[in-house]
Amino acid sequence: MKEDITNPTHSFKDRAASVAISKALEFKLNAVGCASTGNLAAATAAHASRAGLPCYIFAPVGVEREKLSHALSYGARIVLVEGTYDEANWIASRFAEEHNVGIVNVNIRPYYVEGSKTLAFEICEQLGWRSPDHIIIPMASGALLNAIDKGLNELKTLGLIDGDVRISGVQPEGCSPIVSAYREGREYIKPVRDINTIAVSLAIGNPGDGVYALRTIHRTRGTAVSVTDQEILGAVRDLARLEGLFIEPGGAVTIAGLRKMVEERLIEKDEEIVCLLTGSGLKTPHIIQHYVPQPFIIKPSIGELKKMLEVEKLA
Ligand SMILES: Cc1ncc(COP(=O)(O)O)c(C=O)c1O
């Protein structure tokens, strides 16, 4: 597992925002911003505050409140769009066109990708400068999957790694336009309008890089699977209980996806696989209510403590 939750705002999006906003400074843009499913909002806002630039975030109203508070804390202005992520993204694009503003995932997106690809560099570096057999990646717009591919290809060109890496993607069943295209053998993406998933950070119905992600998966002989909310919650719980890692649903999909790939015999027994864990569970604290027992509430007395221990069968 490659966990990427210890960046300044606790998701891999810091990599993307950091490079994009450095370029915005170089281009002397007046302000920066983004359209976001949650994580990019905090990352853009934090790096904008460090750069001393005003920041405008466009998000669909359904985004988790914790993530919005996180972005607000850095001083960003947030525009909540009554619609989907795709509609928020469209408004953000119009805003960028009419003002001298760098929207990190729109008009300065190439630099955003340059930041994301460093995850591929780090995976190979941490393996002692070699590549794994297979990398499993959460997909929303599909940009991260392509950025990993770009990073690996650059290392290969430089002669720092050799060998082919299978690249696979996972989406939540309630929003899986890229996986559906893969499974149905289509070369184009049919946008999903009725989105329903607890992995809110992956809720992009019309993924901008979807077609390219499809091509990358095919070219690298990877695969694509979708996972149910129950399977995602199972992965969140297992990561916490078996590994001590608290990961948000959008990041934990890769573990649920790995399980599915094993069941469907889509991977070889001896493959060395890296699953990306891309966001911290602290960003979606409400999720745990689905799988943890309520805390005990007792009075400060030995009698009450004993009663509790009896319930727990520890007495
Ligand atoms: C935690 C997390 N993982 C993965 C992704 C996927 O990113 P992409 O849109 O590049 O496919 C996102 C997107 O917001 C995310 O928030």
The ligand as an ORCA input file, in Angstrom:
! r2SCAN-3c Opt
* xyz 0 1
  C      -9.073     10.682     -2.306
  C      -9.079     10.721     -3.808
  N      -8.512      9.701     -4.476
  C      -8.510      9.666     -5.821
  C      -9.094     10.672     -6.574
  C      -9.109     10.507     -8.064
  O      -8.636     11.546     -8.769
  P      -8.821     11.754    -10.337
  O      -9.880     12.785    -10.494
  O      -7.491     12.234    -10.725
  O      -9.175     10.454    -11.007
  C      -9.666     11.769     -5.920
  C     -10.279     12.873     -6.671
  O     -10.761     13.830     -6.171
  C      -9.653     11.792     -4.504
  O     -10.187     12.826     -3.820
*
